[in-house]
């Protein structure tokens, strides 16, 4: 097995995210009342920051803050409401732990710009730069990393895995055209978005094809419905299932994993890295 590892060093003020030495863990911090597994738990900024710092203590390398739920059937919120939710948390976390990279989970350029100004470092766009035409311009102007996730308005695939790869390549092309530095691009297969259960399982087996596009890949499978369906268990009782997807993704070259259960997944990641980074078949590509 040959696994491609992309080496990137993102230095963002006091915050540093180094890819290529170990798998990085992104801790999920939803400051929403309606997220599918933890909605309403961290809407208070003080509670949110405490939870973020706990995740860091447990092994999170960066924190992803979202102010709008993207669960199936979610109700969109205005940019103003999203900003009201995320900015106080970003500011407080940045003050408390300026060395921790913060990503903002939004597809709105206005929210992304103000979040970066408030202390966030990375944009995490679930629409891969295709929803808000100004999103990629914002990333280019601010010179920050951007995560481009696979998503689409319909599920009319002609060749599922090939279409996903092509859709992500289109996002990359749009980003480069907008002036985003190619070293700032990270890809996400969008597990659970515009995909049914069998398709989510299929894309898990094709992650190496996404890695081969030429950019670091983030995998976000934590507590997703396809895991709950396979295990026939409730959302808060599937950490072993999430761990299995994380291990499977790391083996195919995913370099960041986005999770709720940091403590448990840290153990999974540590064991995977011990094997992966000891392998003579690991191929490293510098920035």
Buried (B, 14 or more C-beta within 10 A) or exposed (E): EEBBBBBBEBEBEEBBBEBBEBBBBBBBBBBBEBBBBBBEBBBEBEEBBBBBBEBBEBBBBBBBBBBBBBBEEEEEBEBEEBBEBBBBBBBBBBEEBEEBBBBBBBBBBBBBBBBBEBBBBBBBBBBBBBBBEBBBBBBBBBEBBBBBBBBBEEEEBEEBBEBBBBBBBBBBEBBBEBEBBEBBBBBBBBBBBBBEBEBBBBBBEBBBBBBEBBBBBBBBBBBBBBBBBBEEBEBEEBBEBBBBBBBBBBBBBBBBBBBBBBBBBBEBBEEBBEEBBEEEEBEEEEB
